[in-house]
Amino acid sequence: MKNHQISSMNLSKYIEIVSNKRFGKPVIKGTRITVSEVLNWLANGMTKQEIMSDFPEIKEEHINASLLYAASRESHLGIAS
């Protein structure tokens, strides 16, 4: 397995937000697949390989970027229980 380094500095290479695409939600660049959809697939037990098989336009870098995007958003929310 390759080591795919994605930093918050280059997330825009993989994720875009366009106001007239999917109601301005973050999507995988060049697709209409939202970051939220990718995260939900992972949360429901799909593997990266299954996602890439079902959606050939998605590469491992896109999935990793979705995870990093979610992690960076969560760290900025500051939600406490």
N, C-alpha and C positions, 0 to 999 in steps of 0.2 A: 504494500500500500504506500502510495506517495504521501509525502508530507506537504500539505497545501497550506501555506502561511497566508492568512488573510488578516489584515489589521483594519481597525476602524477608519484608517486613512484611505483605504482603497475599497471600501464597501460599495462605493458608487460604480465600481467596475461590474458589480454583480446585481445590485439592487437599485431600482429607480422609483421615484414617486412622481407621477404625472397626474395632474388634477382631473383630467378627463378620462383616465383609465382606472377602472375598478374603484371609482369614487375617491381617488387620491390615496388609496392604500399602498403601502410598499409592495412592489411586485418584483419578480425575477426579471432582470433586464431582458427586453426583447420578447417577453411573453405576457400573458394575462394571468399568470399563476402568482397568487399572493404569498408573501412570507408567512402569513397566518395559515394558509392551506398547507404549506410545507411543514410547519411546526405541528399542526394537528395530525398530519399523517405520521410523523415521527412519534408523537405522543400516543397514537393509537396502535403503535407496534410495527409500523412499516419500517423496513430497513432502508438505508440509503440506496442499496442495489435495487430494491423493489420500486422505489420512487423513480429512479433513473430508468428502469425498464418500462414502467408505465408511462413515463413522460420523458421521451428521449431528448427533448430540448433542455432538460435539467441535467447539469453535471454536478459532481461532488462539490466543487467550489461553490456552486449556488446554494447547496444545502448548508455547507459550513458558514457561508455568509449570512444565511437566514438565522442560524443559531447565534452567531456573533451579534447580528442586528438586535435580536431579542434580548440577549444578555446585556448589551450596552444600553438598551432602552430601560430594562429593569433596574439597572444600577442607578439610573437618573431619576427614577420615580420616588425612591425613598419611602416606600410603603412599609409601615410597621404594624404588627398585629397587636 
